[in-house]
Amino acid sequence: MIDTHCHLLYDGIHERLDRVLAEARAAGVHGFITIATTTEDAVRGAALAEAHPDVWCTAGIHPLHAADPIDWQDLERAARHTKCVAWGELGLDNHYKEPAPALQLEVLEAQLERIRGWHAEGLVKPVVIHCRRAVPQLLPVLRGSGLPADRFVFHCFTEGPDEARAVLDFGAWISFTGVVTFRSAPEVAAAAKLVPDDRIMCETDAPFLSPEPVRSARPCLPGYVMHTGLFLAALRGTPFDAFERTVDANARRFFGLPEGIGR
């Protein structure tokens, strides 16, 4: 499988990265996308991806880092790296009181405006969306961005069927982490049943959100994406091999990954 969303620069992973990647490969994970949350993260992620043939990266500012310094030149420089496959993660987060919603929205809109300009210059990439308890606020912003709806993926989806339908009606993709395996999150599992085969992806969000049956493991590791994939396949009544081929093909198509990555 391909882990379409992990944070390989975070504590608990970065200091033992070679071992973490080796263990994930042994478990059947054949590609990794390390996701940026700050401009510094984007630059470091590009360097990390350059050093590993099966690692790719993104460029973006997480809403919970909206108050951090932003170097737009560094962000663009990282995005122009040959192994940068997406913008993000970017979006809105209503779970925490800080940064203030107004600041999150300001940074989100600034990113979308710049992304639109970079797309006009030929620097075209899909967008990884962080959305926590913010679907009603976020969808109008994305609609107003002028960017194609089918080039957005709502990562780490933790909402229920109603929110999933709204995202799907908008035209975006949905990606699931280990949260979908939690017995305490039946609404997420219900949402996962609704997503069409051609718009679903699978991830870990490592080092966060270890799936069952390794939920107590800290940190979550990229190799654990296999557990989430097995759960989703069973939930959707699909043989695992077929589901794996589907989500890997989706990841290649959405992110423009090389043929031969995954199955």
C-alpha positions in Angstrom: 0.0 0.0 0.0 0.9 3.7 -0.2 0.7 5.8 3.0 -0.7 8.9 1.4 -0.3 11.1 4.5 2.3 10.8 7.2 4.7 13.2 9.0 8.1 11.7 8.7 9.8 14.8 10.2 7.9 14.6 13.5 9.4 13.5 16.8 9.1 9.8 17.3 9.8 9.1 13.6 12.4 11.4 12.2 15.2 10.4 14.7 14.9 6.7 13.6 13.5 7.2 10.1 15.6 4.6 8.3 14.3 1.9 10.6 10.7 3.1 10.4 10.8 3.1 6.6 12.4 -0.3 6.5 9.8 -1.8 8.9 7.0 -0.2 6.8 8.4 -1.6 3.6 8.6 -5.1 5.2 5.0 -4.8 6.1 4.0 -4.1 2.5 4.1 -0.2 2.3 5.7 0.8 -0.9 5.3 4.6 -0.9 5.1 7.5 1.5 3.9 11.1 1.3 5.3 13.2 4.1 3.0 16.2 4.7 4.1 19.7 5.4 2.5 21.8 8.2 4.8 24.9 8.0 7.0 26.5 5.4 10.1 25.2 7.2 8.5 21.7 7.2 8.0 22.0 3.4 11.6 22.8 2.8 12.8 20.0 5.0 10.3 17.6 3.5 11.6 18.2 0.0 15.1 17.4 1.1 13.9 14.2 2.9 12.0 13.1 -0.2 15.1 13.7 -2.4 17.0 11.4 -0.2 14.5 8.5 -0.4 13.2 7.1 -3.8 9.9 6.0 -2.3 9.1 9.2 -0.4 7.3 12.2 -1.8 6.3 15.5 -0.1 3.9 18.5 0.0 4.0 22.2 0.6 1.5 24.0 2.8 0.6 25.6 6.1 -1.6 23.7 8.6 -4.3 25.8 10.2 -2.9 25.1 13.7 0.3 26.8 12.5 -1.5 29.9 11.1 0.3 32.1 13.7 3.8 30.8 12.7 6.0 32.9 10.4 5.3 32.3 6.7 8.0 32.4 4.0 6.1 32.3 0.7 9.3 32.1 -1.3 10.4 29.0 0.7 6.9 27.5 0.2 7.1 28.0 -3.6 10.7 26.7 -3.7 9.6 23.5 -1.9 6.6 23.2 -4.2 8.8 23.3 -7.3 10.8 20.4 -6.1 10.3 17.4 -8.5 9.1 15.2 -5.6 6.5 17.6 -4.3 3.2 16.2 -5.3 0.6 18.4 -3.5 -0.2 21.6 -1.7 -1.1 21.3 2.0 -2.0 20.4 4.4 -4.2 23.5 4.7 -7.7 24.2 5.9 -9.6 25.0 9.1 -9.7 23.4 12.6 -12.5 24.2 15.0 -11.4 21.7 17.7 -8.9 24.1 19.3 -9.5 27.7 20.3 -6.1 28.8 19.0 -5.1 30.0 16.5 -8.3 32.2 16.3 -10.7 31.2 13.5 -10.3 34.5 11.8 -6.5 34.0 11.5 -6.9 30.4 10.3 -9.3 31.7 7.6 -6.9 34.5 6.6 -4.0 32.1 6.1 -6.2 29.6 4.3 -7.5 32.2 1.9 -3.9 33.6 1.3 -2.7 30.1 0.5 -5.6 29.4 -1.9 -5.0 32.8 -3.7 -1.3 32.0 -4.1 -2.1 28.5 -5.2 -4.5 29.8 -7.9 -1.7 32.1 -9.1 0.9 29.4 -9.2 -1.5 27.1 -11.0 -1.9 29.9 -13.6 1.9 29.8 -14.0 1.8 26.1 -14.6 2.7 24.9 -11.0 -0.4 22.7 -10.8 -0.9 20.3 -7.9 -3.8 18.8 -5.9 -4.6 20.1 -2.5 -4.6 18.1 0.9 -7.3 19.5 3.2 -7.3 19.5 7.0 -10.9 19.9 8.2 -11.8 19.3 11.8 -15.4 20.1 12.7 -15.4 22.7 10.0 -17.1 21.2 6.9 -19.9 23.9 6.7 -17.4 26.7 7.0 -14.7 25.2 4.7 -16.7 24.1 1.7 -17.8 27.6 0.6 -14.2 28.8 0.9 -13.1 26.0 -1.4 -15.9 26.6 -3.8 -14.9 30.2 -4.0 -11.3 29.4 -4.6 -11.8 28.7 -8.3 -9.8 25.5 -8.0 -11.2 22.2 -9.3 -13.3 20.4 -6.6 -11.9 17.0 -7.7 -8.4 18.1 -6.9 -9.1 18.4 -3.1 -8.8 15.5 -0.7 -10.2 15.7 2.8 -7.6 13.9 4.8 -8.1 12.1 8.1 -11.9 12.3 7.8 -13.5 12.2 11.2 -17.0 13.3 10.5 -20.2 11.3 9.9 -22.3 10.4 6.8 -24.0 13.8 6.4 -20.6 15.6 6.2 -19.2 12.9 3.9 -22.2 13.4 1.5 -21.5 17.2 1.6 -17.9 16.7 0.7 -18.7 14.1 -2.0 -21.4 16.4 -3.5 -18.9 19.2 -3.6 -16.7 16.8 -5.7 -13.7 16.2 -3.4 -12.0 13.0 -2.3 -12.0 11.5 1.2 -9.1 9.8 3.0 -9.3 7.7 6.2 -6.9 7.1 9.0 -7.0 4.7 11.9 -9.9 6.7 13.4 -12.2 4.7 11.1 -11.2 1.5 13.1 -12.1 2.9 16.5 -15.1 1.4 18.2 -15.8 4.9 19.6 -16.2 6.4 16.0 -19.0 4.4 14.3 -20.0 7.6 12.5 -16.7 7.6 10.6 -17.1 3.9 9.6 -20.6 4.8 8.4 -19.1 7.6 6.3 -16.5 5.3 4.9 -19.2 3.0 3.4 -20.5 6.0 1.3 -17.3 7.0 -0.5 -17.1 5.8 -4.1 -14.3 3.4 -5.1 -12.7 6.1 -7.3 -12.6 8.8 -4.5 -11.3 7.0 -1.4 -7.7 6.9 -0.1 -6.0 5.5 3.0 -3.4 7.0 5.3 -1.9 6.9 8.8 -1.3 10.6 9.7 1.7 9.1 11.6 2.8 9.7 14.3 -0.9 10.2 15.3 -3.9 7.9 15.5 -2.7 4.4 15.6 -5.4 2.0 14.3 -6.9 -1.0 15.8 -5.4 -3.6 16.6 -2.4 -1.5 17.6 -4.3 1.5 18.9 -2.1 1.6 22.1 1.1 1.9 20.1 2.9 5.3 20.3 3.8 6.7 17.9 1.7 5.6 15.0 4.0 4.4 12.2 3.5 4.4 8.4 3.5 0.6 8.4 0.2 0.6 10.3 -1.6 1.8 7.1 -2.0 -1.9 6.4 -4.3 -2.3 9.4 -6.6 0.6 8.3 -6.7 -0.8 4.8 -7.7 -4.3 6.0 -10.5 -2.7 8.1 -11.8 -0.6 5.3 -11.8 -3.5 2.9 -13.8 -5.6 5.3 -16.1 -2.7 6.1 -16.9 -2.2 2.4 -17.2 -5.9 1.6 -14.2 -5.9 -0.7 -11.4 -8.5 -0.8 -8.3 -6.8 0.6 -6.1 -7.4 -2.5 -8.8 -5.6 -4.7 -9.2 -2.8 -2.2 -5.4 -2.3 -2.0 -5.2 -2.1 -5.8 -8.0 0.4 -5.8 -6.6 2.8 -3.2 -3.1 2.6 -4.6 -4.4 3.4 -8.1 -6.3 6.3 -6.6 -3.2 7.6 -4.9 -1.2 7.4 -8.1 -3.9 9.2 -10.1 -4.6 11.9 -7.5 -1.0 12.7 -6.6 0.6 11.9 -9.9 2.9 9.2 -8.4 4.9 6.9 -10.8 3.3 3.7 -12.1 4.6 0.7 -10.2 4.3 2.4 -6.8 2.0 0.2 -4.6 0.1 -2.4 -6.5 
